[in-house]
Amino acid sequence: MYLSIYYKLCQSKKQLKESWIKGSGLHRHHIIPIHSGGTDDENNFTYLTVREHIIAHFLLWKIHRNPNDLRATHMLGANLSPQYRKTIGEFCRDHKIGFHGATKEQRREWSRRGLEEQKQSGDKNTFYYWSSEEGRKKRASMGGEVGSQTQISNKIGIHNPENFKKNAILGGKAIKGMICVTNGTHRTRIKPDKLEEYISKGYRRGFTISF
Protein backbone atom coordinates (compact mmCIF):
# COMPACT_ATOMS: atom_id res chain seq x y z
CA MET A 1 0.00 0.00 0.00
CA TYR A 2 2.73 2.49 1.01
CA LEU A 3 4.75 1.63 -2.11
CA SER A 4 1.78 2.35 -4.38
CA ILE A 5 1.04 5.69 -2.68
CA TYR A 6 4.71 6.68 -2.85
CA TYR A 7 5.17 6.04 -6.57
CA LYS A 8 1.86 7.69 -7.47
CA LEU A 9 2.98 10.81 -5.58
CA CYS A 10 6.39 10.84 -7.29
CA GLN A 11 5.10 10.21 -10.80
CA SER A 12 2.33 12.80 -10.52
CA LYS A 13 4.83 15.56 -9.68
CA LYS A 14 7.52 14.92 -12.29
CA GLN A 15 5.98 17.41 -14.70
CA LEU A 16 6.74 20.27 -12.26
CA LYS A 17 10.40 20.30 -13.34
CA GLU A 18 9.95 23.57 -15.24
CA SER A 19 8.51 25.22 -12.11
CA TRP A 20 11.52 24.21 -9.98
CA ILE A 21 13.31 27.53 -9.56
CA LYS A 22 14.64 29.48 -6.58
CA GLY A 23 11.71 30.72 -4.51
CA SER A 24 9.20 28.32 -6.06
CA GLY A 25 8.81 26.36 -2.83
CA LEU A 26 9.52 23.11 -4.67
CA HIS A 27 12.16 20.57 -3.61
CA ARG A 28 13.93 18.20 -6.01
CA HIS A 29 13.52 14.73 -4.52
CA HIS A 30 15.40 11.54 -5.37
CA ILE A 31 12.75 8.89 -6.00
CA ILE A 32 15.29 6.25 -5.02
CA PRO A 33 17.34 8.08 -2.36
CA ILE A 34 21.12 8.31 -2.60
CA HIS A 35 21.38 6.45 0.71
CA SER A 36 19.47 3.57 -0.89
CA GLY A 37 21.59 3.43 -4.03
CA GLY A 38 19.79 6.07 -6.11
CA THR A 39 21.56 8.21 -8.71
CA ASP A 40 21.40 11.80 -9.96
CA ASP A 41 19.88 10.74 -13.28
CA GLU A 42 16.98 12.96 -14.32
CA ASN A 43 14.54 10.03 -14.36
CA ASN A 44 15.23 9.58 -10.62
CA PHE A 45 13.96 13.08 -9.75
CA THR A 46 10.53 14.42 -8.91
CA TYR A 47 9.50 17.86 -7.63
CA LEU A 48 7.61 18.18 -4.37
CA THR A 49 6.40 20.79 -1.90
CA VAL A 50 7.98 20.67 1.56
CA ARG A 51 4.92 18.87 2.98
CA GLU A 52 4.97 16.34 0.13
CA HIS A 53 8.72 15.88 0.61
CA ILE A 54 8.17 15.05 4.29
CA ILE A 55 5.40 12.60 3.37
CA ALA A 56 7.60 11.01 0.68
CA HIS A 57 10.42 10.23 3.12
CA PHE A 58 7.98 9.01 5.75
CA LEU A 59 6.46 6.64 3.18
CA LEU A 60 9.98 5.42 2.34
CA TRP A 61 10.55 4.79 6.05
CA LYS A 62 7.35 2.74 6.19
CA ILE A 63 8.44 0.75 3.12
CA HIS A 64 12.15 0.15 3.83
CA ARG A 65 12.62 1.05 7.52
CA ASN A 66 15.82 2.94 6.71
CA PRO A 67 16.40 5.45 9.56
CA ASN A 68 17.97 7.84 7.04
CA ASP A 69 14.45 8.52 5.77
CA LEU A 70 13.29 9.31 9.31
CA ARG A 71 16.26 11.69 9.58
CA ALA A 72 15.16 13.36 6.35
CA THR A 73 11.60 13.90 7.63
CA HIS A 74 13.04 15.38 10.84
CA MET A 75 15.42 17.70 8.96
CA LEU A 76 12.55 18.85 6.73
CA GLY A 77 10.58 19.93 9.80
CA ALA A 78 8.39 16.96 10.72
CA ASN A 79 7.29 16.75 14.37
CA LEU A 80 8.29 13.16 15.09
CA SER A 81 7.20 11.06 18.04
CA PRO A 82 9.71 10.37 20.86
CA GLN A 83 10.08 6.79 19.60
CA TYR A 84 11.01 7.94 16.09
CA ARG A 85 13.48 10.49 17.49
CA LYS A 86 15.01 7.68 19.59
CA THR A 87 15.40 5.57 16.45
CA ILE A 88 17.19 8.44 14.69
CA GLY A 89 19.45 9.04 17.70
CA GLU A 90 20.46 5.39 17.96
CA PHE A 91 21.11 5.18 14.21
CA CYS A 92 23.30 8.30 14.29
CA ARG A 93 25.16 6.95 17.31
CA ASP A 94 25.80 3.55 15.75
CA HIS A 95 26.94 5.04 12.41
CA LYS A 96 28.82 8.04 13.91
CA ILE A 97 26.65 10.56 12.06
CA GLY A 98 26.61 14.26 12.94
CA PHE A 99 27.43 14.91 16.59
CA HIS A 100 28.46 11.27 17.11
CA GLY A 101 31.09 11.41 14.37
CA ALA A 102 32.58 14.72 15.48
CA THR A 103 35.97 15.13 17.09
CA LYS A 104 36.38 16.87 20.44
CA GLU A 105 37.74 19.90 18.57
CA GLN A 106 34.64 20.05 16.34
CA ARG A 107 32.33 19.81 19.35
CA ARG A 108 34.19 22.61 21.10
CA GLU A 109 33.93 24.73 17.94
CA TRP A 110 30.19 24.06 17.67
CA SER A 111 29.77 25.07 21.30
CA ARG A 112 31.79 28.24 20.74
CA ARG A 113 29.78 29.15 17.64
CA GLY A 114 26.51 28.46 19.45
CA LEU A 115 27.44 30.81 22.29
CA GLU A 116 28.60 33.44 19.80
CA GLU A 117 25.25 33.23 17.95
CA GLN A 118 23.40 33.65 21.25
CA LYS A 119 25.58 36.66 22.05
CA GLN A 120 24.98 38.27 18.65
CA SER A 121 21.22 37.63 18.79
CA GLY A 122 20.79 39.83 21.86
CA ASP A 123 18.13 37.40 23.13
CA LYS A 124 17.82 37.71 26.91
CA ASN A 125 16.47 34.21 27.45
CA THR A 126 19.56 32.22 26.44
CA PHE A 127 22.26 30.35 28.31
CA TYR A 128 24.80 33.00 27.22
CA TYR A 129 22.77 35.90 28.64
CA TRP A 130 21.94 34.30 32.00
CA SER A 131 25.59 33.27 32.49
CA SER A 132 26.90 36.76 31.62
CA GLU A 133 27.62 39.35 34.29
CA GLU A 134 24.50 41.30 33.32
CA GLY A 135 22.35 38.17 33.45
CA ARG A 136 23.70 37.09 36.83
CA LYS A 137 23.03 40.55 38.26
CA LYS A 138 19.50 40.51 36.89
CA ARG A 139 18.82 37.10 38.46
CA ALA A 140 20.15 38.36 41.79
CA SER A 141 18.00 41.51 41.60
CA MET A 142 14.83 39.59 40.77
CA GLY A 143 14.63 37.98 44.20
CA GLY A 144 13.10 34.64 45.08
CA GLU A 145 9.41 35.28 44.37
CA VAL A 146 9.88 37.27 41.15
CA GLY A 147 12.60 34.89 39.97
CA SER A 148 10.37 31.88 40.58
CA GLN A 149 7.51 33.47 38.64
CA THR A 150 9.86 34.16 35.71
CA GLN A 151 11.02 30.53 35.77
CA ILE A 152 7.41 29.33 35.83
CA SER A 153 6.44 31.62 32.93
CA ASN A 154 9.42 30.56 30.80
CA LYS A 155 9.36 26.89 31.89
CA ILE A 156 12.92 27.06 33.18
CA GLY A 157 14.56 24.36 35.30
CA ILE A 158 12.15 22.21 37.30
CA HIS A 159 9.22 24.18 35.85
CA ASN A 160 9.85 22.55 32.49
CA PRO A 161 7.33 19.64 32.41
CA GLU A 162 9.92 17.17 31.09
CA ASN A 163 12.43 18.10 33.81
CA PHE A 164 9.70 17.84 36.43
CA LYS A 165 8.82 14.32 35.31
CA LYS A 166 12.48 13.23 35.42
CA ASN A 167 12.96 14.72 38.87
CA ALA A 168 9.79 13.06 40.12
CA ILE A 169 10.97 9.67 38.85
CA LEU A 170 14.47 10.00 40.29
CA GLY A 171 13.46 11.60 43.56
CA GLY A 172 15.44 14.19 45.47
CA LYS A 173 17.82 11.78 47.20
CA ALA A 174 18.58 9.89 44.00
CA ILE A 175 19.58 13.07 42.14
CA LYS A 176 22.20 13.95 44.76
CA GLY A 177 25.63 12.67 43.73
CA MET A 178 24.56 11.74 40.19
CA ILE A 179 26.12 12.96 36.92
CA CYS A 180 24.29 14.39 33.91
CA VAL A 181 25.41 12.99 30.53
CA THR A 182 24.25 13.55 26.95
CA ASN A 183 24.76 11.84 23.59
CA GLY A 184 23.57 14.85 21.61
CA THR A 185 19.93 13.81 21.34
CA HIS A 186 19.24 12.44 24.80
CA ARG A 187 20.38 13.35 28.30
CA THR A 188 20.08 11.49 31.56
CA ARG A 189 21.52 11.28 35.08
CA ILE A 190 23.74 8.35 36.01
CA LYS A 191 25.77 7.15 38.98
CA PRO A 192 29.48 8.09 38.79
CA ASP A 193 30.54 4.44 38.48
CA LYS A 194 28.54 4.20 35.21
CA LEU A 195 30.38 7.10 33.53
CA GLU A 196 32.93 5.01 31.58
CA GLU A 197 30.18 2.71 30.32
CA TYR A 198 28.18 5.66 28.97
CA ILE A 199 31.25 7.35 27.45
CA SER A 200 31.91 4.13 25.49
CA LYS A 201 28.36 4.48 24.09
CA GLY A 202 29.04 7.99 22.79
CA TYR A 203 27.85 10.02 25.78
CA ARG A 204 29.74 12.89 27.42
CA ARG A 205 29.29 14.87 30.60
CA GLY A 206 27.03 17.91 30.31
CA PHE A 207 23.51 19.14 29.60
CA THR A 208 23.75 20.41 26.01
CA ILE A 209 21.61 18.74 23.35
CA SER A 210 22.96 19.44 19.86
CA PHE A 211 20.14 18.21 17.57
N, C-alpha and C positions, 0 to 999 in steps of 0.2 A: 504493500500500500504506500509506504513512505517513498519507495523508489519511483513509483508511478507519479506521485505528486511532484517529486523533485524534478524529474525530467520534463514534465509538462510545464513547470514554472520556467525552467531554463530555456526550453525551446521556444516558448511564447514570447520571450524577451530578447531574442537574438537580433530581431529587426531594429532594435533601438540603437544599434551601433552608431548611426549617423548623429544621434542626439547626445552621444557621450562626449561632452566637452567640459572644460573647467567651469564650475558653477551650475552644471546641469542637475546635480544631485544624484547622478547615476554612478554606480560602481561597476568596474569591469571584474567579473567573477569567473574563476576557473571552474568549469563544469566538473572536471576531474582535478581536484586540488593538487598543487605541486607536492604536498606532503604525502599524497597517495599515488604519486607517479605521473601526474598530469604534466602537460607541456604548455609552452606559450604559443602553440599553433592557433591560428584564428578560429578554427572550428571547435576549439576547446573553451571559447569565451562566450559569455552572455552578459547582459547589461541590466543591472538590478538597482532598485532603490535601496536605501539603507535597511529599511524594514524587511524587504524581500531578501536582502543579503544575509541578514540575521536568520531568517526562516530557512534559507537555503543551507547554511552551515548546521543549523539545528537538525534539519532533515538528514543531512549527511551523518551527523552523530548518531541519529536513530538507526540509520542503515548500517554503518560500519563500526560504530563505537570507537572511533579514533578521537582521543581527547584533544587533538589539535583542532578539531572542528568546534569543540566546546570552547577552547581558547579563543577561536575566531569570533564566536558569538559574543563572548565576554568583551573582547577588544572593540567590537562594533557597537557596544552599549547595551547588550541584553542584561536584564536583571535576573541573574541565575539563582537557583535555590542553593542553600548551604551545602547540600550533598554534591551538586555539580561543581561548586567552587572547590570543594575538597578534592574531587576527582582531578581538577585542573592542577591544584597545588601539588598533589602526589605525583602527577605525571611530570610536571616541571622539575620537581625534586629528583625523581628517578633518572631523568634525562639531562639534568644540569642545564635547564633552560632559564634564561633571564637571571633573576637574582641568584638562583642556585648554581649558575655557571660562572658567576662573577668572582674575580679575585678580591682579596681584602682591600687592595688599592682602589679598585673600581667601586666597591661599596662605600669606602670613605669619600670618594669623589662624588658619588650620588648623594650622600648625606650632606656634604658641603654645598653642593648645588641646590639641594632642597632648602637648606637654611637660607642660602642667598636669595632664592626666589621668594621665600617668606618675608625676608627683610625688605626686598624691593617692592613687594606688593603693598606694604603699609598696613596690612590686615592686623587688627589688634585682637584677634582671637586665634593666634597661632602659637606653636611651641616657641618659636623665636621671640615673639613679643613678650610672652609671660616669663621667659627666662632672661630677658634683658633687664638692665638696671631700672628703666622706666616701668616695665611690667611688674617687677618685684615690688617697687615702691607703691604702685597702684594697688596690688594685692594687699600690701600691708595697710594701706590707707582705707581700704574697703571695710575692714573689721569683720568679725565673725558672722553676724547676721546678714549684712549686705553681701559679703562674699559668698555665703551659702546660697542666698537667693540667686546670685549670678550663676553659680555652678548648676543650680537646679534648672534655670532658664536655658542654659547652653548645654545641658546634659554632660557636664564635665565630671570626671572621676567616678565616684560611686553612684552618681546620679544618672550615668549612662545605663540604660536598662540591661545591656549585655554585661557590663562590669558588675552590676548589682547581682545578676544571676550567678556569675562566677564566684563572687564573694560569698553569696548565700550557700553555694554548694561546698566551697572549701571551708567556710567557717573562720572566725577570727583567729583562733589558735593555730589552725592549720596554715594560714597565710604567713604567720610569723616564722622567719628563718628560711623561707622558700625563695627560689630564684625565678625571675621571669625570663623566658627564652622565646625567640621567634624564628620561624623559617622563611619569613617574608610574606606569607599569606595567613599564617596562623600563629597565635601566641598563647602561652600557657605558663603556669607556675609549676616548678618541680622542686624536689628535694636536692640539696647540693650534691649528694652522692650519685645522682642520676645525670649530672651535667655532661660528663664525657660521653655517655650513651647518646644523649640528644645531639651533641656536637657532631658525632659520627653520622647522624641522620640529616645533617645539613642545618641544624639550628645554631643560633648564637645568642649570647646574652643581650637583653635589651627589650624595648617595648615597640620599636618602630616596625610598621608593616609597610612593605614597599610596593605591593600591587594594589 
